Amino acid sequence: MKQQIEILDWHHANGGNQTKTAKHFNPIYPNLVLKQPLLSKWLKEEPKWREQWEDMKDMDRNAKRVRQTQHPEVTEMMDLWVTGAMEDGIDLTGEVLRQKWIAFADLAGIPDDE
């Protein structure tokens, strides 16, 4: 949400051109894959995003939800691999992530039925 608000603020401050905004932020946040249709959707939902952002002002806006996982060792391996893959510009599809999880689960000795 922090990134969305930053992008929306920049968009309004720099002429309101959605394509220009996408081109500006794609190198900064390549994992978002910003395109004009996504920005259009965000702009339609902007009042909702801003309200949620304002509601979060008394909380740590940088905090991430902690998610429980059945196999934290695999999750840790995935986190490290995904970070590296994103830095290397690897296209992360659902299938790529599934296959990587299976490979890491094998390394961790997790049975196939889990």
N, C-alpha and C positions, 0 to 999 in steps of 0.2 A: 504494500500500500504506500510505503514511503516513496518508492520509485514512481508510482503512478502520480502522486501529488506533485513530486518534483517535475515530472514530465508535463503535467497539466499546467503548472505554474509557468514553466518555460514557454509552453505553447502560447499562452495568453500574453506573455510579456514580449513575444517575438513575432507578432503579426498574425497569429492564429492559422497558419498554413499547416495542415495536417501532414502533408508529404514532407515538407521542410522539417517538421518536428521529428518525424520518423527517421529521416536521414541524419539528423543531428544526434539522436540518441542510440541508433543502432551500433555505432562503434563503442559507445559507453556501456550499454547493456545488451550485448549480442545475444544473450540467452532469451531475451524477450521477443526477438524477431518482430520488431515494430513495423507495422504497415498501416497505411491510411485507414482501412476498414476497422482495425483494432482501436485506433485513436478515435475514430468516429463513435464507436461503441462506448469507449471510456467517457467521451464528452457527453453523450446522452445520459450516462449514469453518474456524471460528475457530482450532482448534488448529494447523491447517496454516499459516494466516496468521501466527499468533504465532511459530511456529517459523521461518518464513522471515524475519520481521522481526528476530528474535533473531540469526539467521545473518548479517544485514546490519549488525549493530551496529559491526563493525570497518570497514565501508565508509561511503562518503558516502551516507546514506539519501536525500538530496535529489537525487542525481545521476540524470539520465535517460540512457537508452541513446541512443547516437548511431546514427542510421540513415542508411545511404547511399541516395542518390537519384540517379536518372539525370539529372534536371533540377532542380538546386538552386534556380535562379531561380524556377521555378514553385512549388516547395516553400516558398520564402520568401514569395512572394505569398500562397499559401494560408494560411500561418501567421498573417500579418498580418490577412487577411480573416476567418479563423475567430475570432481573438481579438476583433475588433470585432463580429462577428456574435453571439458568445456574450454580450458585454456588452450588446448590443441585444436579447437574448432571441429571436433568430431560431432557428427549429427547424431543426437541421442533420441532414438525412437523408442517406443514401448518395447518392441521386439529386441532391440539391442540391450536395453536394461534388463529384460527378462533373462536373456541368455547370459549376461554378465552375472546376474544374481545366482543362476544355476551353477555357473562355474565357481563362484565364490563359496556357495553352499557345499559343493563337492570338496573344495579345499578345506572347509571347516568341518567336514565329516558329518554333515546333516543328511539324514536319510531322504531318499527321493520322495517319499510320501508326505514330507513336510514342506 
